[in-house]
């Protein structure tokens, strides 16, 4: 997507245009999912992180300054979501049920 078209979509999305936001993020969702899956090794966690990334991007779109491509900014949001999820899991000492099974 050309920078001018991207900027127009960002401006429309900032005014609450959900279709414009969807046009910005839809082509990037799969990359974010696979990035999260590689980090978390759990498809459900990867799906949750992808969804959280989209929510955070939509609610914090005003923080996108336009210095870089929208995709770079969105990948940064996704990376932050992954790090926060990993930190939360580590802090809670989360164990899966099957981790505690005895043979």
C-alpha positions in Angstrom: 0.0 0.0 0.0 1.3 3.4 -0.9 2.1 5.8 1.9 -0.4 8.4 0.8 -3.2 5.8 0.7 -2.1 4.5 4.1 -2.1 8.0 5.6 -5.7 8.6 4.3 -6.9 5.3 5.8 -5.2 6.2 9.1 -6.9 9.6 9.2 -10.3 8.0 8.4 -9.7 5.3 11.0 -8.9 8.0 13.6 -12.4 9.5 13.0 -13.9 6.1 13.8 -14.2 4.6 10.4 -14.1 0.9 11.1 -13.9 0.0 7.4 -10.7 2.1 7.0 -9.2 0.5 10.1 -10.1 -3.0 8.8 -8.4 -2.2 5.5 -5.2 -1.2 7.4 -5.0 -4.3 9.7 -6.5 -7.1 7.7 -3.5 -7.7 5.5 -1.3 -7.8 8.6 -3.3 -10.1 10.9 -1.7 -13.4 9.7 1.8 -12.1 10.3 0.9 -11.0 13.8 -0.7 -14.3 14.5 2.3 -16.3 13.3 4.7 -14.0 15.3 2.6 -14.6 18.4 2.4 -18.3 17.8 6.1 -18.6 17.4 6.6 -16.7 20.7 3.9 -18.4 22.7 3.7 -21.9 21.1 0.0 -22.0 21.8 -2.6 -21.3 19.1 -5.2 -20.0 21.6 -2.7 -17.6 23.1 -1.6 -16.4 19.6 -5.2 -15.8 18.7 -5.8 -13.8 21.9 -2.7 -11.7 21.3 -3.7 -11.0 17.8 -7.1 -9.8 19.0 -5.5 -7.8 21.8 -3.2 -6.2 19.2 -6.1 -5.1 17.1 -8.0 -3.7 20.1 -4.9 -1.8 21.3 -4.2 -0.5 17.9 -7.7 0.8 17.4 -8.0 2.4 20.8 -4.5 4.0 20.6 -4.4 5.0 17.0 -3.8 8.6 18.0 -0.3 7.5 19.2 0.7 6.6 15.6 2.8 9.6 14.5 3.3 8.5 10.9 7.1 8.6 11.1 7.1 5.0 10.0 4.8 2.7 8.1 1.6 1.7 9.8 2.7 -1.9 9.6 5.9 -1.2 11.6 3.8 0.5 14.3 1.3 -2.3 14.4 4.1 -4.9 14.7 5.5 -2.9 17.6 2.1 -3.0 19.2 2.0 -6.8 18.7 5.4 -7.2 20.2 4.4 -5.3 23.2 1.3 -7.4 23.6 3.4 -10.6 23.4 5.8 -9.3 26.0 3.0 -8.3 28.3 1.4 -11.7 28.0 4.7 -13.5 28.6 5.3 -11.3 31.7 1.8 -12.0 33.0 2.3 -15.7 32.6 5.7 -15.6 34.3 4.4 -13.5 37.2 1.5 -15.8 37.8 3.7 -18.8 37.6 1.1 -20.2 35.2 1.2 -23.9 34.8 -0.9 -26.0 32.5 -2.9 -28.8 34.0 -1.0 -31.4 32.0 2.3 -30.1 33.5 1.2 -31.5 36.9 0.1 -35.0 35.7 1.8 -37.9 37.3 2.6 -41.1 35.4 
